[in-house]
Amino acid sequence: MTSIITGLESVTKTIKQCLINENIEHGLLEDVEEIITVYNNEDGIETPGVWMVQHPTTARDKVDLRQQMTLVSPFEFICVEYDPDPETAEEKSQNLATRVAVAVLKNYLTVQQSLGYTRTIKAIEFNTYMPVGEITPRGKAEKVPVTGIILDVVHVVNWMNCCRQLESISQTVVNEDNDNEENNNNENNEEIGDDD
Protein backbone atom coordinates (compact mmCIF):
# COMPACT_ATOMS: atom_id res chain seq x y z
CA MET A 1 0.00 0.00 0.00
CA THR A 2 1.37 3.40 -0.95
CA SER A 3 1.65 5.93 1.84
CA ILE A 4 3.16 9.31 2.54
CA ILE A 5 6.02 7.45 4.17
CA THR A 6 6.62 5.22 1.13
CA GLY A 7 5.67 7.97 -1.30
CA LEU A 8 4.07 7.87 -4.70
CA GLU A 9 7.57 7.89 -6.18
CA SER A 10 7.80 4.22 -5.18
CA VAL A 11 5.49 3.39 -8.09
CA THR A 12 7.76 5.18 -10.57
CA LYS A 13 10.87 3.51 -9.13
CA THR A 14 9.24 0.10 -9.43
CA ILE A 15 8.20 0.52 -13.07
CA LYS A 16 11.61 1.91 -14.03
CA GLN A 17 13.36 -1.03 -12.36
CA CYS A 18 11.13 -3.49 -14.26
CA LEU A 19 12.61 -2.18 -17.52
CA ILE A 20 16.17 -2.15 -16.18
CA ASN A 21 15.82 -5.76 -14.99
CA GLU A 22 15.09 -6.86 -18.57
CA ASN A 23 17.77 -4.68 -20.22
CA ILE A 24 20.42 -7.37 -19.73
CA GLU A 25 21.84 -10.24 -21.76
CA HIS A 26 19.02 -12.70 -22.53
CA GLY A 27 16.46 -10.25 -21.10
CA LEU A 28 13.29 -9.18 -22.90
CA LEU A 29 14.86 -5.77 -23.61
CA GLU A 30 18.43 -6.93 -24.22
CA ASP A 31 18.61 -5.09 -27.57
CA VAL A 32 17.51 -1.73 -26.15
CA GLU A 33 20.28 0.87 -26.32
CA GLU A 34 18.61 3.51 -24.16
CA ILE A 35 15.86 3.69 -21.56
CA ILE A 36 14.84 7.27 -20.77
CA THR A 37 12.84 7.77 -17.58
CA VAL A 38 12.74 11.56 -17.32
CA TYR A 39 9.94 13.67 -18.74
CA ASN A 40 12.07 16.48 -20.18
CA ASN A 41 14.51 14.74 -22.48
CA GLU A 42 16.30 17.18 -24.77
CA ASP A 43 19.10 14.84 -25.83
CA GLY A 44 17.13 12.71 -28.29
CA ILE A 45 17.03 8.94 -28.09
CA GLU A 46 19.31 6.15 -29.26
CA THR A 47 17.57 3.32 -31.11
CA PRO A 48 16.27 0.91 -30.21
CA GLY A 49 15.04 2.96 -27.30
CA VAL A 50 12.23 3.30 -24.79
CA TRP A 51 11.05 6.59 -23.34
CA MET A 52 8.95 6.20 -20.19
CA VAL A 53 6.57 9.06 -19.35
CA GLN A 54 4.32 9.09 -16.28
CA HIS A 55 0.99 10.85 -16.71
CA PRO A 56 -1.05 12.44 -13.86
CA THR A 57 -2.26 10.07 -11.16
CA THR A 58 -6.00 10.12 -10.48
CA ALA A 59 -8.37 8.45 -8.02
CA ARG A 60 -10.39 5.60 -9.48
CA ASP A 61 -13.44 6.75 -7.49
CA LYS A 62 -14.02 10.01 -5.66
CA VAL A 63 -13.67 9.19 -1.97
CA ASP A 64 -13.02 11.06 1.26
CA LEU A 65 -9.31 11.33 2.08
CA ARG A 66 -10.05 9.62 5.39
CA GLN A 67 -10.81 6.42 3.50
CA GLN A 68 -8.68 3.98 1.59
CA MET A 69 -8.59 4.94 -2.09
CA THR A 70 -7.47 3.35 -5.30
CA LEU A 71 -5.21 5.47 -7.49
CA VAL A 72 -4.34 4.98 -11.15
CA SER A 73 -0.98 6.13 -12.51
CA PRO A 74 -0.75 5.84 -16.32
CA PHE A 75 2.73 5.15 -17.69
CA GLU A 76 3.34 5.69 -21.39
CA PHE A 77 6.20 3.92 -23.13
CA ILE A 78 7.29 5.38 -26.46
CA CYS A 79 9.21 2.68 -28.32
CA VAL A 80 11.59 3.54 -31.16
CA GLU A 81 13.31 1.10 -33.54
CA TYR A 82 15.25 2.27 -36.59
CA ASP A 83 15.35 0.32 -39.84
CA PRO A 84 15.98 1.65 -43.36
CA ASP A 85 12.71 0.01 -44.42
CA PRO A 86 9.84 1.99 -42.79
CA GLU A 87 7.55 -1.05 -42.70
CA THR A 88 10.17 -3.12 -40.88
CA ALA A 89 10.86 -0.24 -38.48
CA GLU A 90 7.15 -0.02 -37.70
CA GLU A 91 6.96 -3.77 -37.00
CA LYS A 92 10.06 -3.61 -34.79
CA SER A 93 8.71 -0.69 -32.72
CA GLN A 94 5.40 -2.50 -32.25
CA ASN A 95 7.25 -5.61 -31.11
CA LEU A 96 9.32 -3.52 -28.69
CA ALA A 97 6.16 -1.99 -27.19
CA THR A 98 4.71 -5.42 -26.45
CA ARG A 99 8.01 -6.56 -24.92
CA VAL A 100 8.00 -3.49 -22.65
CA ALA A 101 4.49 -4.38 -21.43
CA VAL A 102 5.57 -7.96 -20.76
CA ALA A 103 8.70 -6.72 -18.92
CA VAL A 104 6.53 -4.66 -16.55
CA LEU A 105 4.05 -7.51 -15.99
CA LYS A 106 6.81 -10.06 -15.47
CA ASN A 107 8.76 -8.01 -12.92
CA TYR A 108 6.53 -5.63 -10.93
CA LEU A 109 5.75 -8.01 -8.05
CA THR A 110 9.33 -9.09 -7.42
CA VAL A 111 10.76 -5.60 -7.99
CA GLN A 112 8.45 -3.86 -5.54
CA GLN A 113 9.19 -6.53 -2.95
CA SER A 114 12.96 -6.19 -3.47
CA LEU A 115 12.62 -2.41 -3.05
CA GLY A 116 10.62 -2.89 0.15
CA TYR A 117 7.25 -1.86 -1.32
CA THR A 118 5.50 -5.15 -0.68
CA ARG A 119 1.90 -4.03 -1.27
CA THR A 120 2.29 -0.90 -3.38
CA ILE A 121 1.01 -1.96 -6.80
CA LYS A 122 -2.28 -3.82 -6.86
CA ALA A 123 -2.54 -4.38 -10.64
CA ILE A 124 -1.21 -3.42 -14.06
CA GLU A 125 -3.99 -2.73 -16.56
CA PHE A 126 -3.95 -2.10 -20.29
CA ASN A 127 -4.96 1.45 -21.29
CA THR A 128 -3.98 2.33 -24.87
CA TYR A 129 -1.88 0.99 -27.72
CA MET A 130 -0.80 3.52 -30.38
CA PRO A 131 0.74 1.50 -33.22
CA VAL A 132 2.08 4.33 -35.38
CA GLY A 133 3.71 7.66 -34.62
CA GLU A 134 7.01 9.19 -35.65
CA ILE A 135 10.08 10.77 -34.14
CA THR A 136 13.46 12.00 -35.36
CA PRO A 137 16.17 10.11 -33.43
CA ARG A 138 19.56 11.60 -32.62
CA GLY A 139 21.92 11.33 -35.58
CA LYS A 140 19.20 10.48 -38.14
CA ALA A 141 17.86 12.86 -40.77
CA GLU A 142 14.58 11.09 -41.46
CA LYS A 143 11.66 10.46 -39.14
CA VAL A 144 11.34 6.98 -37.67
CA PRO A 145 8.14 5.12 -36.77
CA VAL A 146 7.39 4.81 -33.06
CA THR A 147 4.83 2.84 -31.10
CA GLY A 148 3.33 3.91 -27.82
CA ILE A 149 1.70 1.80 -25.17
CA ILE A 150 0.06 3.09 -22.00
CA LEU A 151 -0.28 0.88 -18.94
CA ASP A 152 -2.31 1.89 -15.89
CA VAL A 153 -0.58 1.12 -12.61
CA VAL A 154 -3.22 0.64 -9.93
CA HIS A 155 -2.22 1.19 -6.32
CA VAL A 156 -3.97 1.77 -3.01
CA VAL A 157 -3.45 4.62 -0.53
CA ASN A 158 -4.77 4.85 3.00
CA TRP A 159 -4.18 8.44 4.11
CA MET A 160 -5.47 7.86 7.66
CA ASN A 161 -2.97 5.03 8.08
CA CYS A 162 -0.30 7.47 6.84
CA CYS A 163 -1.34 9.97 9.52
CA ARG A 164 -1.07 7.27 12.20
CA GLN A 165 2.38 6.30 10.88
CA LEU A 166 3.51 9.93 10.99
CA GLU A 167 2.18 10.33 14.54
CA SER A 168 4.01 7.17 15.57
CA ILE A 169 7.26 8.40 13.99
CA SER A 170 6.84 11.82 15.63
CA GLN A 171 6.22 10.21 19.02
CA THR A 172 9.30 7.99 18.61
CA VAL A 173 11.43 11.05 17.81
CA VAL A 174 10.04 12.92 20.84
CA ASN A 175 10.72 9.92 23.09
CA GLU A 176 14.29 9.62 21.75
CA ASP A 177 14.85 13.35 22.30
CA ASN A 178 13.55 13.05 25.88
CA ASP A 179 15.81 10.03 26.51
CA ASN A 180 18.83 11.92 25.13
CA GLU A 181 18.02 14.97 27.26
CA GLU A 182 17.62 12.79 30.36
CA ASN A 183 20.97 11.08 29.67
CA ASN A 184 22.66 14.47 29.23
CA ASN A 185 21.16 15.69 32.53
CA ASN A 186 22.37 12.56 34.32
CA GLU A 187 25.88 13.02 32.89
CA ASN A 188 25.91 16.68 33.95
CA ASN A 189 24.75 15.75 37.46
CA GLU A 190 27.51 13.12 37.70
CA GLU A 191 30.10 15.71 36.63
CA ILE A 192 28.83 18.15 39.24
CA GLY A 193 29.00 15.40 41.88
CA ASP A 194 32.61 14.61 40.87
CA ASP A 195 33.61 18.26 41.44
CA ASP A 196 32.48 18.08 45.08
MONOR-V74942 format. One record per pair of residues at least 12 apart in sequence whose C-alpha atoms are under 7 Angstrom apart, sorted by the first residue. I is the first residue (numbers start at 1). J is the second residue. D is the distance in whole Angstrom. If there is no record, write none. Layout:
BEGIN
i-><I	I>
j-><J	J>
d-><D	D>
END
This chain:
BEGIN
i-><1	1	1	1	1	2	2	2	2	3	3	3	3	4	5	14	14	14	15	15	16	17	18	18	18	18	18	19	19	22	28	28	31	32	32	33	33	33	33	34	34	34	34	35	35	35	36	36	36	37	37	37	38	39	44	44	45	45	46	46	47	47	47	48	48	48	49	49	49	50	50	50	50	51	51	51	52	52	52	52	53	53	53	54	54	54	55	55	55	56	57	57	57	57	58	58	58	59	59	60	65	66	66	67	67	67	68	68	68	68	69	69	69	70	70	70	70	71	71	71	72	72	72	72	73	73	73	74	74	74	74	75	75	75	76	76	76	76	77	77	77	78	78	78	78	79	79	79	79	79	79	80	80	80	80	81	82	86	89	90	90	93	93	94	94	97	97	97	105	120	120	121	121	121	122	122	122	123	123	124	124	124	124	125	125	125	126	126	126	127	127	127	128	128	129	129	129	130	130	130	131	131	132	132	132	133	133	133	134>
j-><119	120	155	156	157	120	155	156	157	157	158	159	162	162	162	108	111	112	104	108	37	111	103	104	107	108	111	103	104	103	99	103	48	48	49	46	47	48	49	46	48	49	50	49	50	51	50	51	52	51	52	53	53	53	137	138	137	138	137	138	80	81	82	80	81	82	79	80	81	77	78	79	80	77	78	79	75	76	77	78	75	76	77	74	75	76	73	74	75	73	71	72	73	74	71	72	73	71	72	72	159	159	160	158	159	160	156	157	158	159	156	157	158	154	155	156	157	154	155	156	152	153	154	155	152	153	154	150	151	152	153	150	151	152	148	149	150	151	148	149	150	146	147	148	149	93	96	97	146	147	148	93	145	146	147	93	144	145	145	145	146	146	147	131	147	147	148	149	124	155	156	153	154	155	154	155	156	153	154	151	152	153	154	151	152	153	150	151	152	150	151	152	149	150	148	149	150	147	148	149	147	148	145	146	147	145	146	147	146>
d-><5	4	7	5	6	5	7	6	5	6	7	7	6	6	7	7	6	6	6	7	7	7	6	5	5	6	7	6	7	6	6	7	7	5	5	6	6	6	6	6	7	5	6	6	5	6	6	5	6	6	5	7	7	6	6	5	6	6	7	6	6	5	6	5	4	7	6	5	7	6	6	5	6	6	5	7	7	6	5	7	6	5	6	6	4	6	7	5	6	6	7	6	4	7	6	5	7	4	6	6	6	6	5	6	7	7	7	6	4	7	6	5	6	7	6	4	6	6	5	6	6	6	5	6	6	5	6	6	6	4	6	5	5	6	7	6	4	7	5	5	6	7	6	4	7	6	6	6	6	5	6	5	7	5	7	5	6	7	6	5	7	6	5	6	5	6	7	6	7	6	7	7	6	5	5	5	7	6	5	7	6	5	6	6	5	6	7	5	6	5	5	6	6	5	6	4	6	6	5	6	5	6	6	6	5	6	5	6	5>
END
